[in-house]
Amino acid sequence: MVLTKKEKKLLITLLRKEKFKLFGSKKNKKEISALLEKMEQSMRNEKINKMTSSKL
């Protein structure tokens, strides 16, 4: 599944909100944190890839 930049930003926002909810299992919060980190890393990779391609 390919997500657009807008969809990724929305998912990151939702994951951040979910991460800081008071009630929930620790296992679930760890999974949410891991997914949030993956999404943020994906966004960072996109920015770097665009920058290097424009320099060439």
N, CA, C and O atoms as a printed pandas DataFrame, in Angstrom:
     atom_number atom_name residue_name chain_id  residue_number  x_coord  y_coord  z_coord
0              1         N          MET        A               1    0.847   -1.174    0.000
1              2        CA          MET        A               1    0.000    0.000    0.000
2              3         C          MET        A               1    0.899    1.246    0.000
3              4         O          MET        A               1    1.827    1.353    0.802
4              5         N          VAL        A               2    0.616    2.156   -0.884
5              6        CA          VAL        A               2    1.375    3.388   -0.987
6              7         C          VAL        A               2    0.546    4.526   -0.395
7              8         O          VAL        A               2   -0.609    4.732   -0.769
8              9         N          LEU        A               3    1.156    5.257    0.535
9             10        CA          LEU        A               3    0.467    6.370    1.173
10            11         C          LEU        A               3    1.008    7.695    0.650
11            12         O          LEU        A               3    2.202    7.832    0.381
12            13         N          THR        A               4    0.127    8.653    0.512
13            14        CA          THR        A               4    0.566    9.985    0.106
14            15         C          THR        A               4    1.152   10.710    1.312
15            16         O          THR        A               4    1.008   10.267    2.452
16            17         N          LYS        A               5    1.802   11.811    1.045
17            18        CA          LYS        A               5    2.412   12.597    2.112
18            19         C          LYS        A               5    1.356   13.100    3.099
19            20         O          LYS        A               5    1.584   13.118    4.308
20            21         N          LYS        A               6    0.215   13.504    2.575
21            22        CA          LYS        A               6   -0.879   13.998    3.409
22            23         C          LYS        A               6   -1.405   12.896    4.324
23            24         O          LYS        A               6   -1.680   13.138    5.499
24            25         N          GLU        A               7   -1.543   11.692    3.787
25            26        CA          GLU        A               7   -2.015   10.560    4.585
26            27         C          GLU        A               7   -1.016   10.191    5.675
27            28         O          GLU        A               7   -1.407    9.852    6.792
28            29         N          LYS        A               8    0.264   10.256    5.352
29            30        CA          LYS        A               8    1.288    9.959    6.355
30            31         C          LYS        A               8    1.257   10.968    7.496
31            32         O          LYS        A               8    1.384   10.596    8.663
32            33         N          LYS        A               9    1.089   12.247    7.160
33            34        CA          LYS        A               9    1.007   13.274    8.199
34            35         C          LYS        A               9   -0.194   13.047    9.106
35            36         O          LYS        A               9   -0.105   13.217   10.322
36            37         N          LEU        A              10   -1.310   12.666    8.511
37            38        CA          LEU        A              10   -2.521   12.376    9.288
38            39         C          LEU        A              10   -2.293   11.181   10.218
39            40         O          LEU        A              10   -2.673   11.226   11.388
40            41         N          LEU        A              11   -1.684   10.132    9.709
41            42        CA          LEU        A              11   -1.398    8.961   10.539
42            43         C          LEU        A              11   -0.455    9.303   11.687
43            44         O          LEU        A              11   -0.658    8.839   12.810
44            45         N          ILE        A              12    0.562   10.099   11.424
45            46        CA          ILE        A              12    1.499   10.506   12.471
46            47         C          ILE        A              12    0.771   11.283   13.555
47            48         O          ILE        A              12    1.012   11.069   14.742
48            49         N          THR        A              13   -0.114   12.179   13.156
49            50        CA          THR        A              13   -0.889   12.961   14.125
50            51         C          THR        A              13   -1.758   12.053   14.989
51            52         O          THR        A              13   -1.810   12.210   16.209
52            53         N          LEU        A              14   -2.433   11.110   14.355
53            54        CA          LEU        A              14   -3.295   10.186   15.097
54            55         C          LEU        A              14   -2.491    9.286   16.031
55            56         O          LEU        A              14   -2.919    9.011   17.152
56            57         N          LEU        A              15   -1.331    8.829   15.574
57            58        CA          LEU        A              15   -0.504    7.976   16.419
58            59         C          LEU        A              15    0.035    8.724   17.626
59            60         O          LEU        A              15    0.126    8.164   18.718
60            61         N          ARG        A              16    0.391    9.980   17.436
61            62        CA          ARG        A              16    0.867   10.789   18.569
62            63         C          ARG        A              16   -0.228   10.966   19.619
63            64         O          ARG        A              16    0.036   10.880   20.818
64            65         N          LYS        A              17   -1.448   11.211   19.168
65            66        CA          LYS        A              17   -2.573   11.352   20.096
66            67         C          LYS        A              17   -2.822   10.046   20.840
67            68         O          LYS        A              17   -3.050   10.045   22.050
68            69         N          GLU        A              18   -2.776    8.943   20.114
69            70        CA          GLU        A              18   -3.023    7.633   20.706
70            71         C          GLU        A              18   -1.927    7.264   21.714
71            72         O          GLU        A              18   -2.191    6.620   22.730
72            73         N          LYS        A              19   -0.708    7.680   21.416
73            74        CA          LYS        A              19    0.430    7.360   22.281
74            75         C          LYS        A              19    0.272    7.978   23.671
75            76         O          LYS        A              19    0.687    7.381   24.663
76            77         N          PHE        A              20   -0.318    9.153   23.747
77            78        CA          PHE        A              20   -0.410    9.869   25.006
78            79         C          PHE        A              20   -1.750    9.708   25.723
79            80         O          PHE        A              20   -2.033   10.438   26.673
80            81         N          LYS        A              21   -2.570    8.768   25.283
81            82        CA          LYS        A              21   -3.823    8.494   25.989
82            83         C          LYS        A              21   -3.503    7.875   27.344
83            84         O          LYS        A              21   -2.537    7.125   27.478
84            85         N          LEU        A              22   -4.314    8.189   28.338
85            86        CA          LEU        A              22   -4.065    7.704   29.688
86            87         C          LEU        A              22   -4.313    6.209   29.839
87            88         O          LEU        A              22   -3.537    5.515   30.495
88            89         N          PHE        A              23   -5.370    5.717   29.247
89            90        CA          PHE        A              23   -5.733    4.323   29.435
90            91         C          PHE        A              23   -5.353    3.499   28.218
91            92         O          PHE        A              23   -5.626    3.881   27.081
92            93         N          GLY        A              24   -4.734    2.388   28.467
93            94        CA          GLY        A              24   -4.332    1.498   27.387
94            95         C          GLY        A              24   -3.234    0.583   27.885
95            96         O          GLY        A              24   -2.566    0.890   28.872
96            97         N          SER        A              25   -3.045   -0.522   27.219
97            98        CA          SER        A              25   -2.028   -1.473   27.645
98            99         C          SER        A              25   -0.642   -0.999   27.228
99           100         O          SER        A              25   -0.485   -0.271   26.248
100          101         N          LYS        A              26    0.361   -1.427   27.992
101          102        CA          LYS        A              26    1.738   -1.044   27.679
102          103         C          LYS        A              26    2.185   -1.661   26.357
103          104         O          LYS        A              26    2.918   -1.043   25.585
104          105         N          LYS        A              27    1.735   -2.881   26.110
105          106        CA          LYS        A              27    2.092   -3.554   24.859
106          107         C          LYS        A              27    1.574   -2.748   23.675
107          108         O          LYS        A              27    2.289   -2.559   22.691
108          109         N          ASN        A              28    0.352   -2.280   23.765
109          110        CA          ASN        A              28   -0.252   -1.491   22.698
110          111         C          ASN        A              28    0.520   -0.186   22.494
111          112         O          ASN        A              28    0.735    0.236   21.358
112          113         N          LYS        A              29    0.936    0.452   23.585
113          114        CA          LYS        A              29    1.681    1.703   23.472
114          115         C          LYS        A              29    3.044    1.482   22.829
115          116         O          LYS        A              29    3.523    2.334   22.081
116          117         N          LYS        A              30    3.668    0.349   23.115
117          118        CA          LYS        A              30    4.961    0.040   22.486
118          119         C          LYS        A              30    4.797   -0.142   20.983
119          120         O          LYS        A              30    5.620    0.330   20.199
120          121         N          GLU        A              31    3.734   -0.826   20.588
121          122        CA          GLU        A              31    3.466   -1.029   19.162
122          123         C          GLU        A              31    3.177    0.294   18.467
123          124         O          GLU        A              31    3.629    0.532   17.347
124          125         N          ILE        A              32    2.420    1.148   19.141
125          126        CA          ILE        A              32    2.101    2.464   18.579
126          127         C          ILE        A              32    3.371    3.294   18.438
127          128         O          ILE        A              32    3.575    3.958   17.421
128          129         N          SER        A              33    4.226    3.256   19.462
129          130        CA          SER        A              33    5.484    4.006   19.400
130          131         C          SER        A              33    6.365    3.509   18.263
131          132         O          SER        A              33    6.983    4.309   17.561
132          133         N          ALA        A              34    6.427    2.195   18.079
133          134        CA          ALA        A              34    7.232    1.628   16.997
134          135         C          ALA        A              34    6.693    2.053   15.630
135          136         O          ALA        A              34    7.463    2.423   14.743
136          137         N          LEU        A              35    5.380    2.001   15.465
137          138        CA          LEU        A              35    4.783    2.409   14.193
138          139         C          LEU        A              35    4.972    3.902   13.948
139          140         O          LEU        A              35    5.222    4.324   12.820
140          141         N          LEU        A              36    4.853    4.697   15.008
141          142        CA          LEU        A              36    5.067    6.138   14.888
142          143         C          LEU        A              36    6.496    6.430   14.435
143          144         O          LEU        A              36    6.711    7.278   13.569
144          145         N          GLU        A              37    7.462    5.739   15.011
145          146        CA          GLU        A              37    8.863    5.935   14.627
146          147         C          GLU        A              37    9.085    5.559   13.162
147          148         O          GLU        A              37    9.819    6.247   12.453
148          149         N          LYS        A              38    8.460    4.475   12.704
149          150        CA          LYS        A              38    8.590    4.059   11.306
150          151         C          LYS        A              38    8.013    5.111   10.362
151          152         O          LYS        A              38    8.612    5.418    9.332
152          153         N          MET        A              39    6.852    5.662   10.713
153          154        CA          MET        A              39    6.219    6.668    9.866
154          155         C          MET        A              39    7.066    7.942    9.808
155          156         O          MET        A              39    7.238    8.534    8.743
156          157         N          GLU        A              40    7.594    8.359   10.973
157          158        CA          GLU        A              40    8.433    9.559   10.994
158          159         C          GLU        A              40    9.714    9.333   10.206
159          160         O          GLU        A              40   10.175   10.237    9.508
160          161         N          GLN        A              41   10.292    8.149   10.304
161          162        CA          GLN        A              41   11.502    7.829    9.548
162          163         C          GLN        A              41   11.207    7.849    8.048
163          164         O          GLN        A              41   12.029    8.313    7.257
164          165         N          SER        A              42   10.066    7.358    7.668
165          166        CA          SER        A              42    9.664    7.372    6.261
166          167         C          SER        A              42    9.571    8.807    5.741
167          168         O          SER        A              42   10.019    9.101    4.633
168          169         N          MET        A              43    8.991    9.695    6.545
169          170        CA          MET        A              43    8.889   11.104    6.139
170          171         C          MET        A              43   10.275   11.738    6.013
171          172         O          MET        A              43   10.528   12.503    5.082
172          173         N          ARG        A              44   11.166   11.421    6.948
173          174        CA          ARG        A              44   12.532   11.960    6.875
174          175         C          ARG        A              44   13.245   11.441    5.637
175          176         O          ARG        A              44   13.953   12.193    4.966
176          177         N          ASN        A              45   13.066   10.168    5.330
177          178        CA          ASN        A              45   13.692    9.581    4.144
178          179         C          ASN        A              45   13.204   10.251    2.864
179          180         O          ASN        A              45   13.989   10.490    1.946
180          181         N          GLU        A              46   11.928   10.549    2.803
181          182        CA          GLU        A              46   11.382   11.223    1.618
182          183         C          GLU        A              46   12.030   12.585    1.430
183          184         O          GLU        A              46   12.374   12.964    0.310
184          185         N          LYS        A              47   12.198   13.321    2.521
185          186        CA          LYS        A              47   12.805   14.653    2.425
186          187         C          LYS        A              47   14.236   14.550    1.935
187          188         O          LYS        A              47   14.653   15.330    1.079
188          189         N          ILE        A              48   14.993   13.602    2.461
189          190        CA          ILE        A              48   16.396   13.448    2.054
190          191         C          ILE        A              48   16.482   12.996    0.607
191          192         O          ILE        A              48   17.316   13.499   -0.145
192          193         N          ASN        A              49   15.642   12.064    0.205
193          194        CA          ASN        A              49   15.667   11.573   -1.168
194          195         C          ASN        A              49   15.343   12.676   -2.169
195          196         O          ASN        A              49   15.941   12.732   -3.243
196          197         N          LYS        A              50   14.410   13.546   -1.828
197          198        CA          LYS        A              50   14.077   14.650   -2.715
198          199         C          LYS        A              50   15.218   15.637   -2.806
199          200         O          LYS        A              50   15.490   16.166   -3.884
200          201         N          MET        A              51   15.887   15.897   -1.707
201          202        CA          MET        A              51   16.987   16.847   -1.708
202          203         C          MET        A              51   18.158   16.334   -2.533
203          204         O          MET        A              51   18.736   17.090   -3.313
204          205         N          THR        A              52   18.514   15.075   -2.376
205          206        CA          THR        A              52   19.656   14.550   -3.118
206          207         C          THR        A              52   19.346   14.458   -4.607
207          208         O          THR        A              52   20.241   14.678   -5.424
208          209         N          SER        A              53   18.136   14.148   -4.981
209          210        CA          SER        A              53   17.818   14.051   -6.400
210          211         C          SER        A              53   17.835   15.430   -7.068
211          212         O          SER        A              53   18.188   15.541   -8.242
212          213         N          SER        A              54   17.458   16.475   -6.336
213          214        CA          SER        A              54   17.456   17.812   -6.930
214          215         C          SER        A              54   18.877   18.367   -7.048
215          216         O          SER        A              54   19.133   19.222   -7.895
216          217         N          LYS        A              55   19.792   17.899   -6.220
217          218        CA          LYS        A              55   21.170   18.356   -6.297
218          219         C          LYS        A              55   21.889   17.789   -7.516
219          220         O          LYS        A              55   22.826   18.392   -8.040
220          221         N          LEU        A              56   21.436   16.625   -7.955
221          222        CA          LEU        A              56   22.080   16.006   -9.106
222          223         C          LEU        A              56   21.651   16.733  -10.357
223          224         O          LEU        A              56   22.077   16.376  -11.456
